[in-house]
Amino acid sequence: QVQLVESGGGLVQPGGSLRLSCVASGRVMSMYRMGWYRQRPGHERELVATVAVSGQTNYGDSVKDRFVISRNNGNDTVSLQMNSLEPEDTADYYCNAVHVVFGSEVYWGKGTQVIVAS
């Protein structure tokens, strides 16, 4: 089992920045692709960004050039630096881990809320 705990959410003004963190425990995280997803009010959960074990990243179209995902396998954390935040970024953000071999082994955190409003 993998436990994922997110932190860093909160209220921020449009144009501001916020950094989310996710701490993983329970397994060797270097065997997992890590990522962030979000669920906006009235929408389905969507991809924000993923980072492979190799460090290769992938971003959702709506956050490209504004968000940066990074991971530190040494302390089992994955972070999401969010810049130039927009009201449309308001959502619950979830940390995700997918085993690189057994893709059906998927874990989710409980989420952290981000509200972008003036």
Secondary structure in CASP SS format (residue, H / E / C, confidence):
PFRMAT SS
TARGET T0000
AUTHOR 0000-0000-0000
METHOD secondary structure of the structure
MODEL  1
Q C 1.00
V C 1.00
Q E 1.00
L E 1.00
V E 1.00
E E 1.00
S E 1.00
G C 1.00
G C 1.00
G E 1.00
L E 1.00
V E 1.00
Q C 1.00
P C 1.00
G C 1.00
G C 1.00
S C 1.00
L E 1.00
R E 1.00
L E 1.00
S E 1.00
C E 1.00
V E 1.00
A E 1.00
S E 1.00
G C 1.00
R C 1.00
V C 1.00
M H 1.00
S H 1.00
M H 1.00
Y E 1.00
R E 1.00
M E 1.00
G E 1.00
W E 1.00
Y E 1.00
R E 1.00
Q E 1.00
R C 1.00
P C 1.00
G C 1.00
H C 1.00
E C 1.00
R C 1.00
E E 1.00
L E 1.00
V E 1.00
A E 1.00
T E 1.00
V E 1.00
A C 1.00
V C 1.00
S C 1.00
G C 1.00
Q C 1.00
T E 1.00
N E 1.00
Y E 1.00
G C 1.00
D C 1.00
S C 1.00
V C 1.00
K C 1.00
D C 1.00
R C 1.00
F E 1.00
V E 1.00
I E 1.00
S E 1.00
R E 1.00
N E 1.00
N C 1.00
G C 1.00
N C 1.00
D C 1.00
T E 1.00
V E 1.00
S E 1.00
L E 1.00
Q E 1.00
M E 1.00
N C 1.00
S C 1.00
L C 1.00
E C 1.00
P H 1.00
E H 1.00
D H 1.00
T C 1.00
A E 1.00
D E 1.00
Y E 1.00
Y E 1.00
C E 1.00
N E 1.00
A E 1.00
V E 1.00
H E 1.00
V C 1.00
V C 1.00
F C 1.00
G C 1.00
S C 1.00
E C 1.00
V E 1.00
Y E 1.00
W E 1.00
G C 1.00
K C 1.00
G C 1.00
T E 1.00
Q E 1.00
V E 1.00
I E 1.00
V E 1.00
A C 1.00
S C 1.00
END
